[in-house]
């Protein structure tokens, strides 16, 4: 496979692309399943570049820190290499440095109270019980 086939623009051994759209780059390095999902996350305020909320067309360049909130967890990656086309997992791993904190243990996630899907909004009594359980009461 040549460098041109894997989405990395090269001129010999050097990469010629100096920046790319944040939605395109996050999709290309497999942080999102689709580019439209990456753009929607940007529009929703779930993507930050160097601490600032990013629009889908915001450029990223090597050395930028990209923070992404997906399913309640935060991914922190540093841009190593610019890619504009979707690449395989081994190549995608070379294009970023993952600085994400470790996910919480399964035991902790299992202990959190959950409502049954489709059960509607909690009643005032249920909300007070949940607040008491989580230590958010003002008593």
Biotite code that builds the C-alpha atoms (Angstrom):
import biotite.structure as struc

atoms = struc.array([
    struc.Atom([0.000, 0.000, 0.000], chain_id="A", res_id=1, res_name="UNK", atom_name="CA", element="C"),
    struc.Atom([1.409, 3.357, -0.976], chain_id="A", res_id=2, res_name="UNK", atom_name="CA", element="C"),
    struc.Atom([1.003, 6.475, 1.173], chain_id="A", res_id=3, res_name="UNK", atom_name="CA", element="C"),
    struc.Atom([-1.403, 7.886, -1.397], chain_id="A", res_id=4, res_name="UNK", atom_name="CA", element="C"),
    struc.Atom([-3.695, 4.873, -0.864], chain_id="A", res_id=5, res_name="UNK", atom_name="CA", element="C"),
    struc.Atom([-4.018, 5.350, 2.889], chain_id="A", res_id=6, res_name="UNK", atom_name="CA", element="C"),
    struc.Atom([-5.237, 8.961, 2.860], chain_id="A", res_id=7, res_name="UNK", atom_name="CA", element="C"),
    struc.Atom([-1.973, 10.483, 4.016], chain_id="A", res_id=8, res_name="UNK", atom_name="CA", element="C"),
    struc.Atom([-0.802, 13.095, 1.564], chain_id="A", res_id=9, res_name="UNK", atom_name="CA", element="C"),
    struc.Atom([2.906, 12.700, 1.163], chain_id="A", res_id=10, res_name="UNK", atom_name="CA", element="C"),
    struc.Atom([5.749, 14.078, -0.864], chain_id="A", res_id=11, res_name="UNK", atom_name="CA", element="C"),
    struc.Atom([8.418, 11.420, -0.466], chain_id="A", res_id=12, res_name="UNK", atom_name="CA", element="C"),
    struc.Atom([8.572, 10.857, 3.301], chain_id="A", res_id=13, res_name="UNK", atom_name="CA", element="C"),
    struc.Atom([7.099, 14.214, 4.341], chain_id="A", res_id=14, res_name="UNK", atom_name="CA", element="C"),
    struc.Atom([3.405, 14.927, 4.781], chain_id="A", res_id=15, res_name="UNK", atom_name="CA", element="C"),
    struc.Atom([2.291, 17.874, 2.633], chain_id="A", res_id=16, res_name="UNK", atom_name="CA", element="C"),
    struc.Atom([-1.133, 18.411, 4.215], chain_id="A", res_id=17, res_name="UNK", atom_name="CA", element="C"),
    struc.Atom([-0.646, 20.933, 7.002], chain_id="A", res_id=18, res_name="UNK", atom_name="CA", element="C"),
    struc.Atom([-4.226, 21.059, 8.236], chain_id="A", res_id=19, res_name="UNK", atom_name="CA", element="C"),
    struc.Atom([-7.631, 19.430, 7.811], chain_id="A", res_id=20, res_name="UNK", atom_name="CA", element="C"),
    struc.Atom([-11.210, 20.027, 8.918], chain_id="A", res_id=21, res_name="UNK", atom_name="CA", element="C"),
    struc.Atom([-11.813, 18.710, 12.429], chain_id="A", res_id=22, res_name="UNK", atom_name="CA", element="C"),
    struc.Atom([-14.884, 16.694, 11.390], chain_id="A", res_id=23, res_name="UNK", atom_name="CA", element="C"),
    struc.Atom([-12.985, 15.115, 8.492], chain_id="A", res_id=24, res_name="UNK", atom_name="CA", element="C"),
    struc.Atom([-9.918, 14.320, 10.605], chain_id="A", res_id=25, res_name="UNK", atom_name="CA", element="C"),
    struc.Atom([-11.863, 12.791, 13.508], chain_id="A", res_id=26, res_name="UNK", atom_name="CA", element="C"),
    struc.Atom([-13.757, 10.598, 11.044], chain_id="A", res_id=27, res_name="UNK", atom_name="CA", element="C"),
    struc.Atom([-10.576, 9.661, 9.152], chain_id="A", res_id=28, res_name="UNK", atom_name="CA", element="C"),
    struc.Atom([-8.797, 8.457, 12.317], chain_id="A", res_id=29, res_name="UNK", atom_name="CA", element="C"),
    struc.Atom([-11.868, 6.449, 13.356], chain_id="A", res_id=30, res_name="UNK", atom_name="CA", element="C"),
    struc.Atom([-13.021, 8.500, 16.338], chain_id="A", res_id=31, res_name="UNK", atom_name="CA", element="C"),
    struc.Atom([-16.482, 8.639, 14.706], chain_id="A", res_id=32, res_name="UNK", atom_name="CA", element="C"),
    struc.Atom([-18.253, 6.082, 12.543], chain_id="A", res_id=33, res_name="UNK", atom_name="CA", element="C"),
    struc.Atom([-19.426, 8.597, 9.938], chain_id="A", res_id=34, res_name="UNK", atom_name="CA", element="C"),
    struc.Atom([-18.373, 12.076, 8.926], chain_id="A", res_id=35, res_name="UNK", atom_name="CA", element="C"),
    struc.Atom([-21.911, 13.329, 9.470], chain_id="A", res_id=36, res_name="UNK", atom_name="CA", element="C"),
    struc.Atom([-21.754, 12.010, 13.059], chain_id="A", res_id=37, res_name="UNK", atom_name="CA", element="C"),
    struc.Atom([-18.480, 13.883, 13.529], chain_id="A", res_id=38, res_name="UNK", atom_name="CA", element="C"),
    struc.Atom([-20.021, 17.088, 12.151], chain_id="A", res_id=39, res_name="UNK", atom_name="CA", element="C"),
    struc.Atom([-23.107, 16.662, 14.369], chain_id="A", res_id=40, res_name="UNK", atom_name="CA", element="C"),
    struc.Atom([-20.874, 16.234, 17.428], chain_id="A", res_id=41, res_name="UNK", atom_name="CA", element="C"),
    struc.Atom([-19.057, 19.446, 16.505], chain_id="A", res_id=42, res_name="UNK", atom_name="CA", element="C"),
    struc.Atom([-22.318, 21.342, 16.074], chain_id="A", res_id=43, res_name="UNK", atom_name="CA", element="C"),
    struc.Atom([-23.560, 19.949, 19.394], chain_id="A", res_id=44, res_name="UNK", atom_name="CA", element="C"),
    struc.Atom([-20.527, 21.280, 21.259], chain_id="A", res_id=45, res_name="UNK", atom_name="CA", element="C"),
    struc.Atom([-19.024, 17.840, 21.991], chain_id="A", res_id=46, res_name="UNK", atom_name="CA", element="C"),
    struc.Atom([-15.734, 18.535, 20.201], chain_id="A", res_id=47, res_name="UNK", atom_name="CA", element="C"),
    struc.Atom([-13.138, 20.999, 21.471], chain_id="A", res_id=48, res_name="UNK", atom_name="CA", element="C"),
    struc.Atom([-9.860, 21.929, 19.809], chain_id="A", res_id=49, res_name="UNK", atom_name="CA", element="C"),
    struc.Atom([-7.243, 23.381, 22.158], chain_id="A", res_id=50, res_name="UNK", atom_name="CA", element="C"),
    struc.Atom([-9.967, 24.033, 24.749], chain_id="A", res_id=51, res_name="UNK", atom_name="CA", element="C"),
    struc.Atom([-12.319, 25.931, 22.406], chain_id="A", res_id=52, res_name="UNK", atom_name="CA", element="C"),
    struc.Atom([-15.590, 24.528, 21.065], chain_id="A", res_id=53, res_name="UNK", atom_name="CA", element="C"),
    struc.Atom([-15.064, 23.577, 17.430], chain_id="A", res_id=54, res_name="UNK", atom_name="CA", element="C"),
    struc.Atom([-17.293, 23.992, 14.410], chain_id="A", res_id=55, res_name="UNK", atom_name="CA", element="C"),
    struc.Atom([-17.081, 21.196, 11.817], chain_id="A", res_id=56, res_name="UNK", atom_name="CA", element="C"),
    struc.Atom([-14.906, 23.237, 9.441], chain_id="A", res_id=57, res_name="UNK", atom_name="CA", element="C"),
    struc.Atom([-12.366, 24.338, 12.042], chain_id="A", res_id=58, res_name="UNK", atom_name="CA", element="C"),
    struc.Atom([-8.876, 23.346, 10.897], chain_id="A", res_id=59, res_name="UNK", atom_name="CA", element="C"),
    struc.Atom([-6.644, 21.092, 12.988], chain_id="A", res_id=60, res_name="UNK", atom_name="CA", element="C"),
    struc.Atom([-2.897, 20.784, 12.573], chain_id="A", res_id=61, res_name="UNK", atom_name="CA", element="C"),
    struc.Atom([-0.229, 18.573, 14.135], chain_id="A", res_id=62, res_name="UNK", atom_name="CA", element="C"),
    struc.Atom([0.178, 19.317, 17.838], chain_id="A", res_id=63, res_name="UNK", atom_name="CA", element="C"),
    struc.Atom([-3.460, 20.349, 18.422], chain_id="A", res_id=64, res_name="UNK", atom_name="CA", element="C"),
    struc.Atom([-5.362, 18.784, 21.323], chain_id="A", res_id=65, res_name="UNK", atom_name="CA", element="C"),
    struc.Atom([-8.819, 17.475, 20.401], chain_id="A", res_id=66, res_name="UNK", atom_name="CA", element="C"),
    struc.Atom([-11.306, 16.610, 23.182], chain_id="A", res_id=67, res_name="UNK", atom_name="CA", element="C"),
    struc.Atom([-14.402, 14.604, 22.273], chain_id="A", res_id=68, res_name="UNK", atom_name="CA", element="C"),
    struc.Atom([-17.353, 13.644, 24.485], chain_id="A", res_id=69, res_name="UNK", atom_name="CA", element="C"),
    struc.Atom([-18.885, 10.378, 23.285], chain_id="A", res_id=70, res_name="UNK", atom_name="CA", element="C"),
    struc.Atom([-21.465, 8.446, 25.340], chain_id="A", res_id=71, res_name="UNK", atom_name="CA", element="C"),
    struc.Atom([-20.622, 10.396, 28.485], chain_id="A", res_id=72, res_name="UNK", atom_name="CA", element="C"),
    struc.Atom([-16.887, 9.617, 28.247], chain_id="A", res_id=73, res_name="UNK", atom_name="CA", element="C"),
    struc.Atom([-14.191, 12.061, 27.199], chain_id="A", res_id=74, res_name="UNK", atom_name="CA", element="C"),
    struc.Atom([-11.513, 11.176, 24.652], chain_id="A", res_id=75, res_name="UNK", atom_name="CA", element="C"),
    struc.Atom([-8.428, 13.370, 24.577], chain_id="A", res_id=76, res_name="UNK", atom_name="CA", element="C"),
    struc.Atom([-6.158, 13.001, 21.549], chain_id="A", res_id=77, res_name="UNK", atom_name="CA", element="C"),
    struc.Atom([-3.195, 14.938, 20.214], chain_id="A", res_id=78, res_name="UNK", atom_name="CA", element="C"),
    struc.Atom([-2.973, 15.337, 16.431], chain_id="A", res_id=79, res_name="UNK", atom_name="CA", element="C"),
    struc.Atom([0.241, 13.699, 15.188], chain_id="A", res_id=80, res_name="UNK", atom_name="CA", element="C"),
    struc.Atom([-0.394, 13.492, 11.469], chain_id="A", res_id=81, res_name="UNK", atom_name="CA", element="C"),
    struc.Atom([-3.028, 14.936, 9.146], chain_id="A", res_id=82, res_name="UNK", atom_name="CA", element="C"),
    struc.Atom([-5.188, 12.514, 7.175], chain_id="A", res_id=83, res_name="UNK", atom_name="CA", element="C"),
    struc.Atom([-8.153, 13.478, 5.051], chain_id="A", res_id=84, res_name="UNK", atom_name="CA", element="C"),
    struc.Atom([-9.436, 10.079, 3.959], chain_id="A", res_id=85, res_name="UNK", atom_name="CA", element="C"),
    struc.Atom([-10.546, 7.227, 6.191], chain_id="A", res_id=86, res_name="UNK", atom_name="CA", element="C"),
    struc.Atom([-7.627, 4.944, 7.008], chain_id="A", res_id=87, res_name="UNK", atom_name="CA", element="C"),
    struc.Atom([-7.207, 1.533, 8.606], chain_id="A", res_id=88, res_name="UNK", atom_name="CA", element="C"),
    struc.Atom([-6.875, 1.162, 12.365], chain_id="A", res_id=89, res_name="UNK", atom_name="CA", element="C"),
    struc.Atom([-3.077, 0.618, 12.411], chain_id="A", res_id=90, res_name="UNK", atom_name="CA", element="C"),
    struc.Atom([-2.487, 3.775, 10.348], chain_id="A", res_id=91, res_name="UNK", atom_name="CA", element="C"),
    struc.Atom([-5.079, 5.741, 12.358], chain_id="A", res_id=92, res_name="UNK", atom_name="CA", element="C"),
    struc.Atom([-3.213, 4.850, 15.551], chain_id="A", res_id=93, res_name="UNK", atom_name="CA", element="C"),
    struc.Atom([-0.079, 6.460, 14.112], chain_id="A", res_id=94, res_name="UNK", atom_name="CA", element="C"),
    struc.Atom([-1.952, 9.694, 13.367], chain_id="A", res_id=95, res_name="UNK", atom_name="CA", element="C"),
    struc.Atom([-2.842, 10.496, 16.983], chain_id="A", res_id=96, res_name="UNK", atom_name="CA", element="C"),
    struc.Atom([-1.622, 10.229, 20.550], chain_id="A", res_id=97, res_name="UNK", atom_name="CA", element="C"),
    struc.Atom([-4.379, 9.049, 22.876], chain_id="A", res_id=98, res_name="UNK", atom_name="CA", element="C"),
    struc.Atom([-4.273, 10.865, 26.232], chain_id="A", res_id=99, res_name="UNK", atom_name="CA", element="C"),
    struc.Atom([-7.750, 9.771, 27.358], chain_id="A", res_id=100, res_name="UNK", atom_name="CA", element="C"),
    struc.Atom([-8.281, 8.945, 31.025], chain_id="A", res_id=101, res_name="UNK", atom_name="CA", element="C"),
    struc.Atom([-9.066, 5.289, 31.713], chain_id="A", res_id=102, res_name="UNK", atom_name="CA", element="C"),
    struc.Atom([-12.784, 4.451, 31.649], chain_id="A", res_id=103, res_name="UNK", atom_name="CA", element="C"),
    struc.Atom([-14.524, 4.045, 35.025], chain_id="A", res_id=104, res_name="UNK", atom_name="CA", element="C"),
    struc.Atom([-14.669, 0.477, 36.363], chain_id="A", res_id=105, res_name="UNK", atom_name="CA", element="C"),
    struc.Atom([-17.705, -1.610, 35.414], chain_id="A", res_id=106, res_name="UNK", atom_name="CA", element="C"),
    struc.Atom([-18.636, -2.050, 39.080], chain_id="A", res_id=107, res_name="UNK", atom_name="CA", element="C"),
    struc.Atom([-19.058, 1.700, 39.460], chain_id="A", res_id=108, res_name="UNK", atom_name="CA", element="C"),
    struc.Atom([-21.197, 1.949, 36.333], chain_id="A", res_id=109, res_name="UNK", atom_name="CA", element="C"),
    struc.Atom([-23.374, -0.975, 37.439], chain_id="A", res_id=110, res_name="UNK", atom_name="CA", element="C"),
    struc.Atom([-23.986, 0.651, 40.840], chain_id="A", res_id=111, res_name="UNK", atom_name="CA", element="C"),
    struc.Atom([-25.471, 3.827, 39.333], chain_id="A", res_id=112, res_name="UNK", atom_name="CA", element="C"),
    struc.Atom([-29.265, 3.964, 39.454], chain_id="A", res_id=113, res_name="UNK", atom_name="CA", element="C"),
    struc.Atom([-30.997, 3.703, 36.095], chain_id="A", res_id=114, res_name="UNK", atom_name="CA", element="C"),
    struc.Atom([-34.559, 4.190, 35.023], chain_id="A", res_id=115, res_name="UNK", atom_name="CA", element="C"),
    struc.Atom([-36.292, 1.713, 32.787], chain_id="A", res_id=116, res_name="UNK", atom_name="CA", element="C"),
    struc.Atom([-36.412, 2.831, 29.193], chain_id="A", res_id=117, res_name="UNK", atom_name="CA", element="C"),
    struc.Atom([-39.765, 4.384, 28.338], chain_id="A", res_id=118, res_name="UNK", atom_name="CA", element="C"),
    struc.Atom([-40.820, 4.908, 31.959], chain_id="A", res_id=119, res_name="UNK", atom_name="CA", element="C"),
    struc.Atom([-41.124, 8.667, 31.453], chain_id="A", res_id=120, res_name="UNK", atom_name="CA", element="C"),
    struc.Atom([-39.896, 11.471, 33.650], chain_id="A", res_id=121, res_name="UNK", atom_name="CA", element="C"),
    struc.Atom([-39.229, 10.766, 37.318], chain_id="A", res_id=122, res_name="UNK", atom_name="CA", element="C"),
    struc.Atom([-41.847, 11.883, 39.767], chain_id="A", res_id=123, res_name="UNK", atom_name="CA", element="C"),
    struc.Atom([-40.962, 14.474, 42.370], chain_id="A", res_id=124, res_name="UNK", atom_name="CA", element="C"),
    struc.Atom([-40.676, 11.726, 44.966], chain_id="A", res_id=125, res_name="UNK", atom_name="CA", element="C"),
    struc.Atom([-38.339, 9.639, 42.762], chain_id="A", res_id=126, res_name="UNK", atom_name="CA", element="C"),
    struc.Atom([-36.204, 12.688, 42.024], chain_id="A", res_id=127, res_name="UNK", atom_name="CA", element="C"),
    struc.Atom([-35.842, 13.444, 45.739], chain_id="A", res_id=128, res_name="UNK", atom_name="CA", element="C"),
    struc.Atom([-34.845, 9.824, 46.401], chain_id="A", res_id=129, res_name="UNK", atom_name="CA", element="C"),
    struc.Atom([-32.252, 9.983, 43.645], chain_id="A", res_id=130, res_name="UNK", atom_name="CA", element="C"),
    struc.Atom([-30.882, 13.280, 44.976], chain_id="A", res_id=131, res_name="UNK", atom_name="CA", element="C"),
    struc.Atom([-30.653, 11.797, 48.456], chain_id="A", res_id=132, res_name="UNK", atom_name="CA", element="C"),
    struc.Atom([-28.855, 8.721, 47.114], chain_id="A", res_id=133, res_name="UNK", atom_name="CA", element="C"),
    struc.Atom([-26.331, 10.830, 45.174], chain_id="A", res_id=134, res_name="UNK", atom_name="CA", element="C"),
    struc.Atom([-25.783, 13.228, 48.098], chain_id="A", res_id=135, res_name="UNK", atom_name="CA", element="C"),
    struc.Atom([-27.274, 16.268, 46.396], chain_id="A", res_id=136, res_name="UNK", atom_name="CA", element="C"),
    struc.Atom([-29.698, 17.195, 49.170], chain_id="A", res_id=137, res_name="UNK", atom_name="CA", element="C"),
    struc.Atom([-29.588, 20.479, 51.048], chain_id="A", res_id=138, res_name="UNK", atom_name="CA", element="C"),
    struc.Atom([-30.594, 18.965, 54.392], chain_id="A", res_id=139, res_name="UNK", atom_name="CA", element="C"),
])
